[in-house]
Amino acid sequence: MKIPCLVHGCTIRQRLMLLNGFTMLFVVSLVSIYTFQLVTVENNLMTIEQVDDLFSSILGLRRYEKNMVHPTKAYFVSWRAIIFNLKNSISL
């Protein structure tokens, strides 16, 4: 029984070389596709990390604004007590 070939009159060696070429082409194409997907996922991850850093910075700024720009009544009371203690210690 003769094995059919893509090219008429191929030897076993030529068929094996052809199979080896197709296999290598298939492996190279898969590696390139997986590399492209890895780079894409890495870029998306970097973008997500930058957005998370931005949200963290905004949250820190809002906390600073809450504590320093709009202090509470207890904040003023504690500073009044510190200033009063300082005045008393200086006057002694």
N, C-alpha and C positions, 0 to 999 in steps of 0.2 A: 504494500500500500504506500503510495507516494503522498507526502505531506504537501498540501498546496502552498504556494509561495506568492508574495506580492509581485515579484518580478519572475518572469518565466525562466526556468533553468537555474534556480538558486541552489547553492550547496548548503549543507548543514552549517558550515562555518559562517557563511553569509547570513543565514537565518539567525544564528546566535548573535552575530554582530548587530543585526537589525533590532533584535529583541533587546540587546544591551543598550543600544542607542535610545530606543523608545522608553526604556526603564529610567535611564539617566535623565532624559527630558522630562519625564513625569515627576521624578524626585526634585529636580531643580524648580519646576513650576510650583510644586507644593511648598517647598521651602520659601520661595519668593512670596507666595500668597500668605503664608503664616507670618513671615517677617513684616509684610505690609500691615496685617491685622495687629501685630504686636505694637508697631509704631503708632498706629491709630489709637489703640487703647491707651498707650502711654501718653499721647497728646491729650486725650480726653481726661485722663487722670490728673495731669498737670493743670488743666483748666479748672477742674473741680477743686483741686487744692488751692488754687489762687482765689477762687470764689469763697472758699471756706476761710482763708486768711483775711479776705476783705470783710466778711461777716464778723470775724473775731475782732478786727480793728474797730469796726463800727460799734460793736458791743462795748469794747473798752472805752471808746470815746463817750458813749452814752452814760456809762457808769461814772466816768470822770465828770461829765457835765452834771449828773445828778448830785454827786458829792461835793463838787467845788462851786459850780455856778448857781445851783439851787439847793443850798444846804437846808437842813431841817431845823426846827426849833431846838431840838436837843443838841445839835451841832453848835448853835449860838450860845446856848447855856454853858456847854463845856468850855468854849473859848472865853466866855465872860469869867468863869471861875478861874481859869488859868491867868487871865489878865489881872483879876483882882488879887490873886496870890502873888503875882509878880510886883504889883504896886505896893502891897503890904511888905514884901521882903525888901524892896528898895527903900521904903520910908523908914525902916528900922535902922 
